Amino acid sequence: MSRVGGAVPLRAAAASIAIVAVALVSGCSSDPLAEDYLDGGNTNYISGDGIVEVPEAERGDPIDFAGTTDTGETVSRADFDGEVVVVNFWYAACAPCRAEAPDLEAVAQQYDGNGAAFIGVNVYDSAENSLAFARRYDVSYPSLLDASDGSVRLAFAGDIAPNAVPTTFVLDAEGRIAARILGQIAERSILDTLVGDVVAETR
């Protein structure tokens, strides 16, 4: 196609600006619940999903992490030796985090005592706000508080990192990354399948 008088580039530029504007309005609009938890609105999250699965023979080193939960307990990866662990990075004002909370809790309940444990990693909030979120969305598993030093995020840094919030990891029984969902969990069945497949490796 010929570009007469620069018309095509201008139309493309206008379309790009329109797309960015729509994305900003849809992705960063505030709401009352977000304002209850965080001054300044919803930022630093991604909606949509990107799933990475790592074959058992290709997994890297175990992830070693530790921290203090919103209930004041000290938790480390070693506490779950021999068990699959699902780790969800989140914060309270993140709209996709709120949207996926019921799915995470449902799958956590399904695998409680059946081969997998769940733990959150709150990347922004105080213990009070983290616990308020848990009460609001009936989340039963604890969350590590990682806002002050980011040590848990650092432990996961690498080729398959938590590059956005929310991000959910499935660690195998050795603590290695077996799967990652980047962004909001699109369907409960997706997480169920990923967790179930990794649990099945231990049986």
Secondary structure as UniProt FT lines:
FT   TURN            5..6
FT   HELIX           7..28
FT   HELIX           32..37
FT   TURN            39..40
FT   STRAND          50..53
FT   HELIX           56..58
FT   STRAND          66..69
FT   TURN            70..71
FT   STRAND          74..76
FT   HELIX           77..80
FT   TURN            81..82
FT   STRAND          84..90
FT   TURN            92..93
FT   HELIX           95..111
FT   TURN            112..115
FT   STRAND          116..122
FT   HELIX           127..137
FT   STRAND          143..145
FT   TURN            147..149
FT   HELIX           151..155
FT   TURN            159..160
FT   STRAND          167..171
FT   TURN            173..174
FT   STRAND          177..182
FT   HELIX           188..200
FT   TURN            201..202
//
